[in-house]
Amino acid sequence: MFDIRLNDEQRAFRDMARDFAEKEIKPIALELDSRPNWEDRIPWDVLKKGSQLGFRTFVLQEENGGAGASDHLTACVIAEELAAADTGTAYYFMLTARRARDWFELRMTDEQRAYFIPRFIEDDTYFTTVAVHEPDTDLGYDYFTETPTDVAFKTRAEEQPDGSWIINGAKNFQTVGYLAKLIVTMAQTKDGPRAFLVEGDSPGLVRHPMSKIGRRIGDNAEIFYDNVKVPPGRILAPPLPDRSDQGTLITIAAITLGLGRAALEETLKYTQERVSGGKPIIQHQAVGLYLADMATNLEAARRLIWTAAWAKDNPEAFADGSADWQPYEMMAKAFTGTAVQRLTEQGMELFGGMGVIQGMPIEKYVRDALIQKHISFPFQARFSVTEALAGYKRKTSPLLIGGN
């Protein structure tokens, strides 16, 4: 039903990302991951070099400084390659890139574009984040029941006489929240929730990195708003009613896929070198069964991710009935998170005692996979309850029109 083949441009992006990941990201990832201080783990040189190659901007149209590669399959291919070297570094580039078209080209006003796009293009360290999650708020985070109609963000925005806004509140767990120079902040107003374009150097904005067991190179942050002033005209329009262009769910799934591929490749290498019983352990049948299971689940995840990307890029196929709709995007994120966590643990088992030694790649991959699995769990719950129980074959779905 789905004809999914990479074209010449997509293969070129894949090869460029693979080369950059192998030469620039992977050689320093383990050493950066081991550093105790957060500031010392920021790969500034890599972020600048990757930006110069276009990994932040490739989804934008050429007239806006990008490469015009706005399709989701290209993003998934690039995400896998970068994450095969390090997931945290991939997050900086991919979440910023994937949001760029949705924010800068589809939802900003002409005045907002004129102000933000030049800053985004010209600054190699201009990354973005969306600040939604906040402490002690159930808004959108109870996956087994519908969100109550009267729930509201605790972060508040008050309009001032001159048309500016003052924001007070707190957000947490925000990916790329520490380095972001543009923070799309969800805050409650008297007329309901609004998305505010908050610059990272705004007075009163305080950010603290959160320490995590894995993905230590990529930051998550607490963000505090203490009378943060937002100039007039800085409210971002809502997502388009007919679709969401971000594709962040499948992009994250593709990052998880890259992590799984790295773990499998490292495990294959080790089992070919480690000798037990007079032969490399890869020649033992039990080891071969483990490796086959790992490879099968990895390829199943890739097929599901690519299908989800195709579905995002071809919504007309579902609208005209030529393809049966499934919640592919949610399926991909949920399945890949579980599959890769299991895969990395299988790899650790094949490493034996060496698998739990700090400094071994598989030990880092297991920790990183725990983070990826954790962020995929809510989507498993939402899929199993909302989609499976309701019957998931539908011609339209929130996932296709704005489920990010």
C-alpha positions, -999 to 999 in steps of 0.1 A, spaced: 0 0 0 29 24 8 56 29 -17 84 42 4 118 46 -13 144 73 -6 150 97 -35 183 111 -45 180 142 -23 170 121 8 200 97 2 223 128 0 209 141 33 214 106 48 250 104 37 258 138 49 243 132 83 260 98 86 294 113 77 290 142 102 278 119 129 308 95 125 334 122 122 322 149 146 296 135 171 306 99 179 343 104 187 335 128 216 301 114 228 313 90 255 338 115 269 312 143 271 286 120 286 311 112 315 317 148 325 301 157 359 293 194 351 264 202 328 281 231 311 311 210 302 288 185 284 275 211 258 291 201 224 294 237 212 317 230 183 296 202 171 264 223 173 280 251 153 294 228 126 261 210 123 242 243 120 265 253 92 257 221 74 220 230 77 208 204 103 188 232 122 173 248 91 169 222 63 130 221 66 127 258 58 121 269 22 151 282 3 139 318 3 140 316 41 175 302 43 167 264 44 170 236 19 132 231 13 133 195 26 101 198 47 89 162 43 89 141 74 107 111 59 138 132 52 137 144 89 134 108 101 164 97 80 186 125 93 174 119 129 184 83 128 219 90 115 226 118 140 212 98 169 233 67 160 262 89 172 244 105 202 208 110 210 212 142 230 230 160 202 204 148 177 177 164 198 193 198 196 192 197 158 160 177 151 135 193 174 146 227 164 145 218 127 112 200 128 94 229 145 110 255 123 86 252 94 55 249 116 64 280 135 83 303 112 66 296 79 31 284 88 21 301 120 40 334 124 28 367 111 48 386 85 61 409 112 71 379 134 89 363 105 108 395 97 121 396 133 128 359 141 139 343 108 171 364 104 180 357 140 174 320 135 193 317 103 223 338 112 230 324 147 245 289 146 235 284 182 199 295 179 179 265 192 142 264 201 119 247 226 83 246 235 74 251 272 42 232 279 47 208 308 45 223 343 46 211 378 13 199 394 -9 204 364 -29 176 348 -34 195 316 -28 169 288 -9 145 310 -37 121 322 -35 95 295 -63 73 308 -91 98 311 -101 128 291 -86 161 302 -112 180 323 -127 210 305 -119 234 334 -83 226 337 -59 254 330 -22 262 329 -8 276 361 16 297 342 -3 330 336 0 359 312 -15 392 319 -20 418 291 -7 453 298 -21 486 287 5 489 259 -3 455 245 26 437 260 22 407 283 37 398 317 42 360 323 46 344 357 49 306 363 71 276 359 77 248 334 97 216 338 112 187 317 116 210 287 139 194 262 165 219 249 151 242 275 184 254 288 201 265 256 170 276 236 170 312 224 133 310 214 108 295 239 72 291 227 55 293 261 20 281 268 3 304 293 -32 310 305 -49 343 297 -84 355 306 -94 343 271 -78 309 274 -44 294 267 -21 312 243 14 304 229 39 333 235 71 338 216 96 343 245 132 351 238 158 333 259 175 364 271 143 380 285 148 396 319 131 375 347 136 342 328 156 317 349 165 282 337 181 253 355 193 221 338 178 189 352 202 160 359 192 127 342 203 91 342 207 91 304 208 115 274 232 135 295 245 155 265 210 167 256 195 191 281 162 192 299 155 222 320 132 238 345 121 273 333 109 299 357 90 331 346 93 360 371 74 389 356 88 381 321 77 408 297 67 398 262 64 427 236 31 432 217 26 410 187 44 380 201 15 355 203 20 325 179 -11 315 159 -26 281 168 -17 250 147 -33 248 113 -68 233 116 -62 207 89 -28 193 100 1 196 123 34 201 105 58 194 133 60 156 132 79 156 165 65 122 176 80 103 146 112 125 148 117 113 184 109 78 173 136 81 146 161 93 172 153 63 193 158 41 163 193 56 157 201 47 193 190 12 188 210 8 156 241 20 174 236 -5 202 231 -33 177 262 -24 157 283 -22 189 270 -55 200 277 -72 167 313 -58 168 318 -71 204 304 -106 197 327 -110 167 357 -101 188 349 -119 222 361 -155 222 345 -181 245 346 -219 241 373 -216 215 353 -194 191 338 -159 188 306 -158 208 286 -148 177 290 -184 165 271 -197 196 235 -204 187 220 -186 217 239 -154 209 228 -157 173 192 -159 184 196 -127 205 211 -108 176 184 -119 152 157 -108 176 175 -74 181 178 -69 143 142 -79 136 127 -55 161 150 -27 149 139 -32 113 102 -35 124 106 -1 141 121 14 110 93 3 88 67 17 112 85 50 114 89 53 77 52 44 72 42 71 98 64 96 80 47 87 47 13 91 63 22 126 75 34 135 41 4 121 22 -27 129 42 -47 129 9 -43 92 7 -65 88 37 -89 115 28 -98 99 -5 -99 64 9 -70 50 -11 -53 40 22 -68 29 55 -59 52 83 -40 39 113 -24 59 142 10 52 127 27 81 143 17 71 178 23 34 170 59 42 159 68 62 190 53 36 214 68 6 197 102 20 191 107 31 226 99 -4 240 118 -22 213 150 -2 217 150 -4 255 147 -42 252 174 -43 224 199 -23 244 194 -46 275 199 -76 252 231 -61 240 242 -55 276 236 -91 284 258 -102 255 285 -79 267 284 -99 300 303 -82 329 317 -56 306 282 -44 298 279 -26 331 313 -9 331 312 29 327 329 40 295 316 11 275 292 23 248 265 -2 256 263 11 291 256 46 278 231 32 253 211 14 280 209 46 300 198 67 270 172 40 261 156 43 295 150 80 288 135 73 253 113 45 267 101 68 295 90 95 271 73 69 248 52 53 276 25 80 277 19 74 240 16 37 246 -11 44 272 -29 70 250 -28 46 220 -40 16 240 -68 34 257 -79 61 232 -72 43 200 -74 6 205 -105 6 226 -123 30 204 -113 12 172 -84 28 155 -94 25 118 -107 59 110 -105 82 81 -96 112 102 -77 115 135 -63 141 158 -29 126 151 -31 138 115 -45 172 122 -26 183 153 -16 155 176 19 168 184 
